[in-house]
Amino acid sequence: MKVFITGITGFIGLNLLGKLLKKNNNLTCYIRNSKYKSELEKKGCKVVIGELSDYNKLVKSLKRIDVVIHLVGIGNVSENSDEAYKLYQKINVEGTKTIAEASIKAKVKKFIYLSSVAAMGSYCNGIMDENSKPNPVIPYEKSKWESELALHETSSKSKLKVFILRPTWVIGKGDRKKDIIRLVNMIKKGFVPLLSGGKFHTILVSVDSVSDAIICCLNKNTKIFGTYIISDKKSYKQRELVNMIANSLIKNNIISRKPIIIPIPEPLMLVMGDIFEYLAKIFKTQPFISRKRVYSMSQDRNYSISRAKKELGFSPKPVKLSIDDEIKWLKKQRKI
């Protein structure tokens, strides 16, 4: 099977690459930065250097390709500026639309797009599934939802089979996101401030599970395709997540005891969000936290993966194992 991948040098891409190479797939990697070229070629990949906006190069590169896996995407849930929205539109929406159009022109059979549950919005009501009405608010959420709409619109009049995967918060070995490192550092200091004491639920997914879901789509030869939520089987209270990370830190001899959780009332956190947003505008940086981010954190997140399990045969790896993988990796990389 000839597979074309974007975003292969990212967190999820590198994890997926190892799994695909084990299955002896014929891989073409489309990258922006030439510094990764030789390393990927040594692993047996064909490499094309280019931009997502280069329609003609994409069409040429996609000739005789069976499946496109589109992983490229950018975003920050704390960013709320017009500039951020324009950038996310360019990469997440226009980039996805361009590669989809090129795929149709090149007669690609299958298109797997990595979206996010962010496309559904921050505000949850009960258990969310693929039929829940999206309500994106912040720029990143809007861009992911609009990218899905653009993909549906582009592919609707073609024979291209489109799989859209919506993972929750992805964790595991190779995760360089500042959020997890910031949380680990707070745990190391012994005090963790949490909105309302961490009573709200969040739901994560292992990077291995996301890669496995992509491979499930890759191997699916039936007429079944569509949108799928990809997450762990259960959600955890935010304070439970802190305790799981703390247990892993203790296991890896990084700390000796669990931290004290400091409950922060929601009204106070909202004021802090306003202050950080104001300071971010002055210093032209991303706010540590924003008002909309506080609202987002105060939502109980519960998602159903019934459809992915039934139609794709998806079975997630336990999040606890992925947390341990990530802590070991961060320690080895001297990130914590």
N, C-alpha and C positions, 0 to 999 in steps of 0.2 A: 504494500500500500504506500502510495506517495503522499507524504504529509508536508504541508507548508505551515510554518509557525511564526507568529509575531510575538514579541515580548519574551523570548526564550531566555534572556539574560536576567530576568527579574526573579523574585522570590519563588513564585509558583512555577515559572518557566524552567528554572534550573532543576526543581524537583521532578517536574514532568519529563524533562529531557532524559534523566537517568532511567526512568521507567520505559520510555519509548525505545531507547537504544537497546535495552534488554530484549525487546520484542522484534528486533531487527527491521524496524520500519525504515523506509527511505525518506530521510528528513531534509527539508530545505528550510533554513532559518533566515528570516528577513530582519536585519538589524540596522540600526542607525550608526552605531559606533564601531569603527573598523578594528578597534583594539581587541575585540573578542573573536575576530575572524579566525586567526590561526588556531586558537584553543578549540573552537567548535569544529574546525576542519580536522584536527587531530582525532576528534571523537567520531569522525566519519560523516559529519554533516556537510551538505552543500550550503554555502553562505552567499547571500545576496545583500549588498549594502544599499539602503535606500530609505526614502521617506514614505509615510502613509499617504501623503498627498500626491505622490507620483503615480497617477493612474496607469500611464503607459508602461512604466517599468513593472508595475504589479501584474498587468495583463500578460506581459511577456514572461515574467517569472512563474506565473500560475499555469502556463501551458502544460498539459498532461499531469496536473496535480489532481489527486482524488479528494483530499480533505484539507480544508483550511481550519487551523486552530488560532483564533484571534485573542491573544492575551493582553495586548497593549491597552493600558488605561492609566489615567492619572487622577489624583484628587485628594482632598483633605477635608474631613468633615467639619473642621473648625474654621475653614476659610469661607468668607461670605461676601467677598468683594465682586464688583462688576468685572474686574480684570481676571479674577479666577474663573468666573463663569465663561468669559470669552475663550480662555485657554482650554477649559474642559470641553467646551463646544467644539473647538478645533480638533482636539485629539480624540475625545471619546465619541463624539457624534459624527463629525465630518470624516474622521479617520475610518470609523467603522463603516460608514456609508460607502466610502471610496473603495475599500477592499472588498466589500460585498458586491459592488457593481463590477469590479474587475474579475471577481470570481465567477459571476454569471457570464461575462464576456468570454472567459477562458473555459467555460463549460465544466467548472468544478461541481462535483456531485453533492458534497456535504460541507456545511459551515458550522463550526462550533465556536460560540462567542461567550467569553467570560464576562458576565455582567456582575451584579451585586444585589443583595437584598436592599441596598441603599436605594435602588430604583423604586422600591415600594414606599419610601418615605420613612421619617423618623417616628411617626406617631402610630403606635400599635393598638389594636383593639381585639383582645382574645388571641386565639391561635391563627396566625396568618398562613395562607397557602397561595398557590399560583392563581387562584380565582379572586383573591382579595384585591380591592380597588387601590391602585397606587396613588399616593398623595405626597409626591416629592416636594420639598420646601427649599432646602439649601442648594447652592450651585452644583455640588458633586452629585447629590441625589437626582436633581433635574437632568443633568447630563447623562447619567446612566439610563434613566427612563427614556429620554429622548433618543439615545443611541439604540435602544431596543425598538422603539417606534420606527426609526429610520431603517433599521434592518428588516423589519416586517414589511414596510412599504416597498423597499427595494427588491425584496425576494418574492413578493406576493404573486407577481406575474411571470415567475420563472419556475424551473424544476429544481432549484436549489433547496435542499433539505437543511433547515436551520435549527440548531440546538442552542438554546440560551440557558446558561447556568448562572444561578444567583447564590453564590456562597455567602455565608455570614462572616463574622470576624475570623480571618484565617491566621492560624498560629502554627509554629513548628520550627524545625531546624532551618536556619538560613534567613529567618525573619529579622530584618534590620529596622523595622518601624520604631519610631521614637516613643510611641505610646507604651509599648511593653517594657522598654528599657527604663522609661520614666517611672513606671509602676514598680518595677523591680528595685530601683534605687530608693524609692520611698519605703518599701518593705525592709530594705537593708538598714535604713535609718531607724526603724522600729515604730514609726507612726504613719498611718495611712488615713488621710481624710477622705471620707466617702459620703456622697449625697444620701441623706436620710439613713446613714449607717450601713449603706450597701444592701438595702432590702429589695431593690429592683432586680429583675432577672435579665441576664444577657445570654446569648447563645453563640458558641464558637464552632469552628470546624478545623480539623487537622489539614495541613497542606498536603499530606499524603492522600487524604480522603478527596480533596479537590482534584488532584491528579488522577485518582482512580475513577472519579465521576467522568472526567474528560475521556479517559480510555474506554469507559462504558459506552459513551456516545460514539466514539471512534469505531468500536466493534459492532455497533447496532446496525443490523442489516434489514430490519423490518420497516414498515411504513410509519411506525410511531416516532414522532419527534415533536419538539416544542420547548416550553420553558419549564425549568426545574429548580427548586430550592435545594441547596446543598448545605447541610449543617450536621452537627452532632445530633444524637437521638434525644437529648434532653437539654434544658436550659439550666443555668446556675444563678443563684443570687450573686450580686457583685462581691459581697463579703466572702462567699464560698470560693469564688475565683481567686481572691486574695489569699485565702488559706491554702488553696491547692498550689499556688505559686510558692508560698512560704514553705510548704512541706517539701517541695522540690529543692528549694534553696538550702533547707536544713539537710536534706539527703545528700546534697553535693558539697556540704561543708562550707557554705558561703555565709550562712547565719546560724545562730545557735537556738533561737526561739522565735515564735510567731510575733508579728507586730501588734500594736494596739490600734484598733480601728476607732477613728474619731468621727462621730456623726456630724455632718454639716447640714443645717436646715436649708430647705430649698430656697426660701426668700433670700438668705444670705448668699447662697451660691449664685443666684441670679444677679445680685449686686456685683459680685466678684466678676461675673461674666461681662457686665457692662464696663467695669474698670479695665479689664484686660483688653477688651475691644477698643476702648478709647486709647490706651497706651500703644496698642498695635498700629493704630492709624498714625500716631505721632512718630513712632520709630520705624514705620513701614515694615512691620514683621507680621507673622501669623500670631493671632492671639492664643495664649495658653489654653483659654477656655472662652466660650462665647455664650450669650443668652440662649441661642437656638440649640447649642450643644448641651446646655443644662436641661432644656426641655427634652431633648433626645435621651439623655441619661436617665430621666425620670420615667421612662417607659418600660413596662415589662415586655421583654422580647421573647416571643414563643413562635416557632415556625414548624410547620408540618413538612416532613420529607416523604410522606406516603407515596406521592406520585413518582419520585425518583427511585424509591425502593421497588415499587411495582413495575414500572416501565423500563428502568435502566438496570435493575438488579443492584442498585447502589447500597453499600453497607459501610457506614463510617467507622473509622478507627477511633477508639476512645480518646477523648480530649486530654485526659490525665497523662497519657503516654506522650502526647505531643508537647505538653507543657514541659515535661521532663527532658524531652529531646531538645527543646528550645533553650532551656536553662543550661544544659550541658554545652550546647553550641556557643551561647553567649559567653560562657565562662572561658571556653577554649579560645574564642576570638578576643578575649579581654575587653568585652563590651560592658561587663558588669563587675 
